[in-house]
């Protein structure tokens, strides 16, 4: 019998979109399937909308759990706790999995002997759509992720159950911005083998009024915070001094500067906010800090942005 796959759907007040999400998973060709919906304290009619589907069928179980509002990380962790599958995946309740995603991903992971896999996604908004293009995994996929080379939303990933049980893998509770990046760095760090398969796995909704994609200067601080937490974790878990230094240098001289500078670039029309943010995180965003460490094309682009911002903002 094929290995069971659990798909975890965290949701909060998404009665308008969750059925589209659920149907995209039910309609996957792969079986057996275990769909786990974690309702994070919704105050709308999410449960009523879902009720007709909870009986499941066709070798597909659909289980609904309600918790008092505790955030998306707690909801995902709840889903991991009750998951029954040998493989675990996630799907946000305003996104959809594209046809064949689960079947092809499981097949490829088995074929490659991998415990982590990821693919492309299609971002969709009212103004259009585009694909992301993550790179194939290297021999150090955690480091590669810190260079944003394998960056892809949670919906595109799949993990073996052993990765969670052997390493107590979970999301940071109380954090709703960047928590997925911290989780993915740890998953890639522990993975025996991570693989990329060239397939568009999911459609990601962007631009919702209540979505996390809205611009905010506050997110600069959240970006810095989460990558400082990642840095501390890698510093204490790196298996050698060489890898420890490589992780720390990458985060200090590339990962965090890129997060802040790109956010300032996106919001540069608000000159006051841009100046304040650059000043607040000047230890990371100064030209000389970014210049440290190995140069690459993306770092050169970042240096150009720093110069242009200095001219524009002063």
Secondary structure in CASP SS format (residue, H / E / C, confidence):
PFRMAT SS
TARGET T0000
AUTHOR 0000-0000-0000
METHOD secondary structure of the structure
MODEL  1
X C 1.00
X C 1.00
X C 1.00
X C 1.00
X E 1.00
X E 1.00
X E 1.00
X E 1.00
X E 1.00
X E 1.00
X E 1.00
X C 1.00
X C 1.00
X C 1.00
X C 1.00
X C 1.00
X C 1.00
X H 1.00
X H 1.00
X H 1.00
X H 1.00
X H 1.00
X H 1.00
X H 1.00
X H 1.00
X H 1.00
X C 1.00
X C 1.00
X C 1.00
X C 1.00
X C 1.00
X C 1.00
X E 1.00
X E 1.00
X E 1.00
X E 1.00
X E 1.00
X E 1.00
X E 1.00
X E 1.00
X C 1.00
X C 1.00
X C 1.00
X C 1.00
X C 1.00
X H 1.00
X H 1.00
X H 1.00
X H 1.00
X H 1.00
X H 1.00
X H 1.00
X H 1.00
X C 1.00
X C 1.00
X C 1.00
X C 1.00
X C 1.00
X C 1.00
X E 1.00
X E 1.00
X E 1.00
X E 1.00
X E 1.00
X E 1.00
X E 1.00
X E 1.00
X C 1.00
X C 1.00
X C 1.00
X C 1.00
X H 1.00
X H 1.00
X H 1.00
X H 1.00
X H 1.00
X H 1.00
X H 1.00
X H 1.00
X H 1.00
X H 1.00
X H 1.00
X C 1.00
X C 1.00
X C 1.00
X C 1.00
X E 1.00
X E 1.00
X E 1.00
X E 1.00
X C 1.00
X C 1.00
X C 1.00
X C 1.00
X C 1.00
X E 1.00
X E 1.00
X C 1.00
X C 1.00
X C 1.00
X H 1.00
X H 1.00
X H 1.00
X H 1.00
X H 1.00
X H 1.00
X H 1.00
X H 1.00
X H 1.00
X H 1.00
X H 1.00
X H 1.00
X C 1.00
X C 1.00
X C 1.00
X E 1.00
X E 1.00
X E 1.00
X E 1.00
X E 1.00
X E 1.00
X E 1.00
X E 1.00
X E 1.00
X E 1.00
X C 1.00
X C 1.00
X E 1.00
X E 1.00
X E 1.00
X E 1.00
X C 1.00
X C 1.00
X C 1.00
X C 1.00
X C 1.00
X C 1.00
X C 1.00
X C 1.00
X C 1.00
X H 1.00
X H 1.00
X H 1.00
X H 1.00
X H 1.00
X H 1.00
X C 1.00
X C 1.00
X C 1.00
X C 1.00
X C 1.00
X C 1.00
X C 1.00
X H 1.00
X H 1.00
X H 1.00
X C 1.00
X E 1.00
X E 1.00
X E 1.00
X H 1.00
X H 1.00
X H 1.00
X H 1.00
X H 1.00
X H 1.00
X H 1.00
X C 1.00
X C 1.00
X C 1.00
X C 1.00
X C 1.00
X C 1.00
X C 1.00
X C 1.00
X C 1.00
X C 1.00
X C 1.00
X H 1.00
X H 1.00
X H 1.00
X H 1.00
X H 1.00
X H 1.00
X H 1.00
X H 1.00
X H 1.00
X H 1.00
X H 1.00
X H 1.00
X C 1.00
X C 1.00
X C 1.00
X E 1.00
X E 1.00
X E 1.00
X E 1.00
X E 1.00
X E 1.00
X E 1.00
X E 1.00
X E 1.00
X E 1.00
X E 1.00
X E 1.00
X C 1.00
X C 1.00
X C 1.00
X C 1.00
X C 1.00
X C 1.00
X C 1.00
X C 1.00
X C 1.00
X C 1.00
X C 1.00
X C 1.00
X H 1.00
X H 1.00
X H 1.00
X H 1.00
X H 1.00
X H 1.00
X H 1.00
X H 1.00
X H 1.00
X H 1.00
X H 1.00
X H 1.00
X H 1.00
X H 1.00
X H 1.00
X H 1.00
X H 1.00
X H 1.00
X H 1.00
X H 1.00
X C 1.00
X C 1.00
X C 1.00
X H 1.00
X H 1.00
X H 1.00
X H 1.00
X H 1.00
X H 1.00
X H 1.00
X H 1.00
X H 1.00
X H 1.00
X H 1.00
X H 1.00
X H 1.00
X H 1.00
X H 1.00
X H 1.00
X H 1.00
X H 1.00
X H 1.00
X H 1.00
X H 1.00
X H 1.00
X H 1.00
X H 1.00
X H 1.00
X H 1.00
X C 1.00
X C 1.00
X C 1.00
X C 1.00
X H 1.00
X H 1.00
X H 1.00
X H 1.00
X H 1.00
X H 1.00
X H 1.00
X H 1.00
X H 1.00
X H 1.00
X C 1.00
X H 1.00
X H 1.00
X H 1.00
X H 1.00
X C 1.00
X H 1.00
X H 1.00
X H 1.00
X H 1.00
X H 1.00
X C 1.00
X C 1.00
X C 1.00
X C 1.00
X C 1.00
X H 1.00
X H 1.00
X H 1.00
X H 1.00
X H 1.00
X H 1.00
X H 1.00
X H 1.00
X H 1.00
X H 1.00
X H 1.00
X H 1.00
X H 1.00
X H 1.00
X H 1.00
X H 1.00
X H 1.00
X C 1.00
END
